[in-house]
Amino acid sequence: MSTLAAPAPALAPRRAWLADLPLLLVAVVWGASFLAAKGITTAHTVIAVLVLRFALVLPVLVTAGWRRLRALSAAQARGAGVLGLVLGGIFLLETYGVVHTSATNAGLIISLTMIFTPLAESAVRRTAPRPAFLGAAALSVAGVVLLTQGGGFSAPGLGDLLILGAALARTLHVLLMARIKAVQDADSLSLTTVQLGGATLVFAVLAALPGTGFSPWRAAAAFGPAEWAGLAFLSVFCTLFAFFVQMWAVRRTSPSRVSLLLGTEPLWAAAAGIAIGGERLGALGLTGAALVLVGTTWGRRATG
């Protein structure tokens, strides 16, 4: 969610790895976030959990960046607010999706953002993507088809389609960040705070409507120690920790290196789902997962 700074000076190998390790940990916790969200969320508590997750984060962000937040112009605040609405849609699609599919599927399907984004950029700029990238995209799509089939060929489930929608929404978010001129020079912390605030407002409004599931208070009252631990993990590690590590890392290493390390997220999602969640892919699923990982890796290199 943060804007990448100019490339940092090259670091010695030892210092570069010291900068890499926190980023790799962010990829690990992001990968595990699908399993954590699945463990504490049901179809009736999606919106309530999202309200609770971001209500825990916002006060810290506002306190940490209050002076810079007040310095935002009206145009910057409006642009960040629009991005916040899209961000709210991303989290809704992801969280509803993971309720209806496996954490492994969710983590791998969402990685298609790395394929969708360059394709969308090519369409906007009216330029043809490289043949190698088209091959990588085809490989990734074939992998998702296999991944979502289970024991045989059938239509993808609702959860898989929602996660696919989230990947498309992530692509839209990236494109808007690049095309809304007002936010391009905005302070990263302030931009993120306004976006999360806008998303939280969306969740709060939805939570107040009838028929949208349990209220945040009812969901919180039903939480036990395991659910609170999962919520704390999502709030503290997957949001606060991840954001501040990105801010720290882009000043000490290159944006390309940051992107490469964070791109390992689907690998960790699959590892968490299989090792901790007890999920099983089967032969088709394993083949599909491998194709997604190879395709997205190839796609990143083809656009480099």
N, C-alpha and C positions, 0 to 999 in steps of 0.2 A: 504493500500500500504506500510505501514511502517512495519519493522520487529519488532516483539514483544521482549521486554526485558525479563530478568529473572524475576520470580515472585517477586513482591514487598512485603515488610513486611506487615503483617496484620494490618489493620487500625481499630481504634475504630469505632463503628457503625455510629456515627455522622459524623466523617471525611470521612468514606467510602461513605456515601450518598453525601457529598460535591463533591467527585470525580466522583460519578455516574451521577450527574445532567448534567454536560457538555457533557458526552458521550450520555446520553439520548437525549440531544438536537441535537447532530450530527445525531443520528438515525432519529429524526424527520425531519431535513432538507434534509437528504438523501431520506427519503420517499417522501417528497414534491418535490424533484428535478425532478421526472418523470412528474408531473403536470406542473412544471415551464418550463421544456424543451418542453413539448407539446404545451405550450402556446406561445412560441416565435419561433417555428421551423415549417417549411413546408418541403415537399419532395425536394424543390428546394434550401433550405437554410441550410440543415443539416451540410454540410462541412464548410460553411461559419460561422455558429454559433459556431462550435467546434474550429475553428481557433481563433475567437474572444474570446471565453471563456478562452482558455489556454494562449493566448497572454497577457491577463490581469494578469494572475497568475505568469507566469515564471519570469518576472523581479524581483518580490518580493522575490521569492524563491532563485534566483541566488544571489541577494544582501544579503539576510540573511545568506546564507551558502557559500559565495565565497571561503573562506580559506579552508574549508573542501572539497569543490568541487574540488579545484585544487589538493588536496592531493589524489584523487582517482587514483588507478593504471590503466594502460591500460586495463588489464583483467577485472577489476571492471567496467570500463566505457563501455566495449563491452557487458558484461553481462547485465548491466542496459539498454543498447541500445536495446538488444534483447527483454527484458521485455517491453520496451517502444513501440516496434512494436506491440506486443500482446495487450498492453493497448490501443493503437490506434484502433485496431480491435474491442475491447470491446466497446469503446465509439461509434464507427460507428454503430455497430449492435444495441446497446441500443437506440441511438438517432433516427436512421431510424425506429427501431421497435416501439418506442413510438409515432411516427407520424402516424402509421397505426394501433394502438390498443389503448385501454384505459390506463390511468395512473395506475388505479387499477390493471388491468391485468399485466402490466409491472412490478410493484413492487412485486406482488406475484409470478410471474413466475421466476423472477431473483433470488428469495429466494431459488430456487432449487439448487443453487450453494452449499448450505450447505449439500445437499444430494449427489450431483455429486462428490464433492471433496473427501469425504471418500471412495466412491466407486472406484474412479480412483486410489486413494492411495492403496487400496486393490489389484487392478489389477496390478499395478506396482510392488508391493511387493510380489505378488502371494500368498496372504493370504485371507482366506474367511471372509467376513464381518459377524458381529454378526446377528443372526436371528432377534433380536429386531430391528436392523438398517434396515434390508431388509423389515420388516413390515412397518417401518416409510417411507421408500422410496416408497413402493407401495401405501401407503396412500397419499403421496404428489403427485405422478403422477396421481392418480385417481382424486385428487382435481384439478389439472391443466386441466385435460380433461373436468371436469364439468365447471370449471371457464371459459373456452374459448368457450363454446357452446352457450351461450346466451339463446334463447328461445327453442332450440332443439338441437339434436345431429347432428353436421355437422363438416366438416373439420376445424381445427383451421385456423385463418386468417394469412396473411403474417406477420403482426406485431407480433403476438404471436410467430410465428416460428423464427423471427429475435431475439426476446428477449430470446427465448430458446437457440439460438445460442450464445447469449451474456453470458448466464449462463454457457454454456460449455467452452467458451473462458475464463471466470473468473476462472474456474477450472484449465484450462491449465496454466494460469498466476500464480496461487498459487503453482502448481506442479513445474513449472520452477523456482520460487523463492526458493523452497526447494532443487532443484537439481543442480542449477548453483552455484558451490562452490565459485566462485569469488565474488559473491554479498552477501554471508552470513555474512561476517564480515565488510561489507561496512557501512559507516555512513548513517543513515536512511534518513536524509534530502537530502544528496547528491544523494542517490539512487533514491529518489522520483523526484528530480529535473531533473536528466538525463532521467528518464522514461517519464516524462511529456514533456520534450524537444523532445524526440524521437517521441512521439505521435503527438506533434504539427507539427513536420517536415512532418510526413505522411499526416496530414490534409492539410498543405500548398502545398505540391506537388500535391495532388488530386485537390485542389482548382484551381491550375494553368492549369489543363488539360481541354480541351474542353468537353462540355457535362456533367459536374459534378455539374451543378447548378449555382446559383448566386455567384459572387465573394464576399469576406468578406466586401469590401468597398461598394458594391451595397447593400448588406444586412444591413450594419450599417446605410447607408444613409436613408433606408426605416424604420428604427426603430423609434418608438415613445417612450414617457416616460415609458409606461408599458413594452415594450420590453427591454429597457435598464435596468429597474428595475429587470426584470427576469434574464437578463444576469449577472447583478451584484450579484444577489442571488446565481446563479450557480457558479460564479467565487469566490466570497468572502466567502460565507458561506459553500457551498457544496464542495469546494476544499481547500482553504487556512485555514479556520476555522476548518474544519473537520480534516485536517492533523495535525495541531498543537495541537488540543485537544487530538488526539490519542497519539502523542508524550508525552504530559504532563501526560495523564492518566496511561500509562503503567508503569510509574515510581512511581505511587502512589497507584495502585491497581493491581490485578492479570490479566494476559492475558485472563483467562477463564471468568472473570467478564466483561472484555472489550468485548469479543466475544458475551457473552450473551446479553448485552445491545444493541450492534450494530445489533444483530440479530432481534431486534424488528422493523427494517426498513420496512419490507413488511406490517406490521400492520399500520404504519403511512402513507405508500403509499396508502393503501386502504382508510384510513380515509380522507386523502386529496382529493383523487379522488371523493369520495362520498359527503363529506361535502362542499368542495370548487368547485370542477369541475362539480358537478351535475350529476355524473355518477350513473347508476343503474345496479345492477347485476342480479336481478331476483332471484327466488328461487333456480334454479340450480347453478347460479353463487355464491350466498351466501353460499350454501352448499360446493361448491368447494373451496371457499376462506377459510372456516373454516377447511376443510381437509388439505389444504396446510399449514396453520398456526400450526395445531396440528401435522402434519407429520414432519415439519421442527424442531419444538420444541422437539418432541420425538427423532428425529434423532440426534440432538445436545447432548441430554442426553445419548443416546445409545453409542455415541462415546467418552463420557467423562470418 
